[in-house]
Amino acid sequence: MAPKGKGGGKAGKGPGRSQGAAFAAGDGGGGGGGGSGEGKVQGPKGGGSAVKVRHILCEKHGKAMEAMEKLKSGLRFSEVASQYSEDKARQGGDLGWMTRGSMVGPFQEAAFALPVSSMDKPVYTDPPVKTKFGYHIIMVEGRK
């Protein structure tokens, strides 16, 4: 009996899907349990079923904090991502549209908790979010 839910049914849809492989919930093992009934709440943050995400991924906490300092000094998120991010999404950190259940638990929780913001005035995770892939500085550009 196969577990229902987050298997591979929607894995190939949407632009940027291969870029998101660095933190995609491929095995379904991390934190995907309780999200089936909620998710209909709409609002400035926390709602929707998909978010347009950018991130900066650093394996080491020190490097993530360096990137954070660059952001705080006023550099654009995309520039800092191009310099510091250690994954395939180096084109300004753009991961495209990501749906609930397609991200590892801590990343997903942070992404859906953030308000939508712009490159000019980004709202990002501070401190960085720790996952098994490293430390993520996340910003959300859209929600649907």
Sequence and secondary structure as in RCSB ss.txt:
>XXXX:A:sequence
MAPKGKGGGKAGKGPGRSQGAAFAAGDGGGGGGGGSGEGKVQGPKGGGSAVKVRHILCEKHGKAMEAMEKLKSGL
RFSEVASQYSEDKARQGGDLGWMTRGSMVGPFQEAAFALPVSSMDKPVYTDPPVKTKFGYHIIMVEGRK
>XXXX:A:secstr
    SSSSTTTT STTTTGGGGTB SSS SS SS SS     SSSS SSEEEEEEEEESSHHHHHHHHHHHHTT 
 HHHHHHHH  SS TTTTEEEEEETTSB HHHHHHHHHS B  SSS  B SS EEETTEEEEEEEEEE 
